[in-house]
Amino acid sequence: MTEQTIALVTGANKGIGYEIAAGLGALGWSVGVGARDTERREAAVGKLRAAGLDAFGVALDVTDESSVAAAAKLFEDRFGRLDVLVNNAGVTGGMPQDPTAGNLDAVRTAVETNVYGPIRVTNAMLPLLRRSASPRIVNMSSGVGSLTRQTDPAAENGPISLAYSPSKTYLNAVTVQYARELAGTNVLINAGCPGYCATDLNGHRGYRTAEQGAAIGIRLATLPDDGPTGGFFDDAGVVPW
């Protein structure tokens, strides 16, 4: 009998994270809904369970070391392993973010959640992931983190951003470094771009749905054993760094 796949999605109480959790749950996986807001987390879990999916809540603040350690212990005690980690939790840091305004608080906030968060969670979960037959790590990034696109005058890359866009560039670079260190193992780690989705993050101004944005996260979470690692992808294929 095939073992049930175990996944953790951070920031999964709403938006793209919720849709990733729903998509993985629809595959028959057991999905941990990671979120720091208790009420929203349990509401999301209830909605997923009502749809017949195997979901459970994981109290998780990616900026807090003890919270992340407790989440890792939950998976250790309950399953003894983790198969898939989707680092989805993210913030903008607050707008506007004109560099000349020098809003370092916005930078700190964005980097703490969007970069340090994935590093913190990944390192806590790696011992569990290494016990999986096909471990996958997905870092949900953004096209605005692409320096190639940001430096193309013809490209549409949103507002000038001192915090959010560079934090995603940083996350992309971190993804590459993990892939380098994990080369030769069965751990595949990639960054995914969901596109401009209508979520709370942007005041629902996006032109894609959260479900559409979740598709790349689901695809990278379900890569075959010979799939890519250390890449940056969207629905159309490879995103330039």
N, C-alpha and C positions, 0 to 999 in steps of 0.2 A: 504494500500500500504506500503510495506516495505521500510524503510528509507535507502538511499544509505550509505554505509560504508565509513567513512572518515579516511584516513591514512596520516601519515607523515613519509618519509624515509630520514634520514640525509645522506649526502655524496652520493646523488643519481644521480649525473650527469654522472657517468661512472661506469664501473666494476660491482661488486656484487650489490651495491646499486641501480644502474640503473636496473639491472635484477630483483631485488626484486620489484621495482616500477612497472616494466612492468608486472610481474606476478600478482601483486595485482590489477593492472589496468585491466588485462584480466578477473578478476572476476567480473568486473562491478563496482569496487570501484572508488572513486575520490581520487587521490593520489597527495599529495604535494611532489614535488621534491626539497628537501632541499640541497642547495649547496652555497658556498661562491663566486664562480667564475660565474659572470653574464653571460658571453658568453657561457660557457659550460652548465650552468643550462638551459638557454633558448634553446640551441641546443638540449638538452636531452628532454625537454618538447615538442619541435616541432616534434621530432622523435616519441615520444609516441603518440602525437595527430594524427600524420599522419597514425599511425597504428590503429586509431579509439578508443584510450583510453582516459579516462577523467583524464588528468594530468594538473597540474598548478605549476608554479615556486614559491619557497619560499626562499627568500634571507636569508641565515643562515650560520653564522660562529659559531660553537659550542663552541669556545674558548672566545667568546665575549658576555658579559652579556646583553648589549643593543640589539645586533642582535637577541639573543634568545628571549628576551622580545617582540621585534617587531614581531617575527614569531608567538609567542603565541597570540598576539593581532590580527594578521591576521586571525587565526582560530576562535578566539572569535567573531570577527566582521562578518566573512563570514559564519560560520557554528554554532557557539555557543557551539561546542563540538569537541572532537577528539575521534575516536574509537580505532585506532591502532597507536602506535609509534614504529618505528624501528630505534634504535640507531646504525647506520652503519658507520658513518664517522670515519676514523682512519688513523694513520700515523705510520711509523716505528720509526721515530726519527732520521733516518740516520744511515748508517752502515760504518765501523764495530762497534760492541758494546762489546768489551772485557771488563769485569769488572775491570781488573787491569789498564786499560787506564783511568778509572774514568771519562767518558764523561757525566758529569751531565747535560749538555745542551740537550743531546739526551734524557735523562731520563725525564727532565722537559717537553720537547716537546711531548713525547709519553704520559705521564701521563695527561698533560693538555688537549689533544685531546681525548685520548682513555678512560680516567676515569672521569676527571672533566667535560668533554663535555657531556657524557651521564647523569651524575648527574644533571648538569645545565639544560639540555633540559628536562629531566624527571620531575624535580621539577616545571619547568615553565608550562609544559603541563598537569600535574596531575589534576589540577582543571577542565580542559576540559575533560580529560579522565574519571573522576568520574561521568560525566554526560552521559556517554555511557552505553548502556545496557550490553555490553560485552567488556570491555576495555582490550587491550593486549599491553604489552611492550616487545619488543625483543631487547636484547643487542647482537650484532654480535661480538662474541669473536673469539677464535682460539684454536686449539688443543695444541699449544705451551704454552697456559696459564694453562694447566693441570699440576699440580705439580707431580701427579702420573706418567704421561708420561715423564716429564722432568727428573725424578729421576730413570727411567728405562733405564739401559745401553743398552738394546736391542732395544729400541724404536728409531725411526728416528724423531727427533724434530728440524731440522734446525740448523742454526748456533748458537753459544753462543751469548746470547743477554742480555745486562744489562738493556735495556729500553723496547723494544717491548714485549717480552714474559712476564716479570713481570707486565707490564701494563695490559695485558690481564688476568693474575692471579688476579690482583687487581680488575678488572672489574667483574670477576666471583664472588669474595667475596662481592662486592657491590651489585650484583644481589641478592645474598642470603639475605643480610640485608634488602633490599627493600621487598623481599618476606615475611620476618619475620614481618616487620611492617604492610604490607598490608594483612596479613593473616586474613581470615574472611570477606574480601571484595570480590568484583567480579573482581578485577584487577589481571590478571595473568601476571607474569613477568618471563622470562626465558632467558638464554644465549644460543646462537647457534654457532656451529662450521661449517664453510663452507668447510673446507678442504683446501688443497694447490692448490689454483686457480691461473691461469695465469692472473694477473692484473698488473696495473702500480705499485702497492705497492711492488712487488717483481721482477720488470723488466720482467714480463711475463714468469717467469721460472716455474710456477706451471703446474701440469699435469691435473688439472680439469678446466673446463670452468667456467666463471663467472655465467652463467646460472645454471650450476650444483651447484655451491656454494650458489646461491640464494634460492635453494629449501628448505633448513632448515629454513631460515628466513620466507619464505612464510608459511611453515607448522606451525611454532610457532605463526605467526600472525593470523592464522585462527583456533586456538585451540577451541574445544567446551567448553562450560561453566564448564564442569567437568574435564577439562584438567589439566595437572600438572602446578605447579608454583615453582619457586626457583630451577629449574633444569638446567642442562647443556647437550645439545643434539647435535648430528650430524645425518647424514642420516641413520646410522646404529642403533641409539638408544641413550642410556645414555653415556655420556663421563665422565670418572672418574675425580674427582676434583684434 
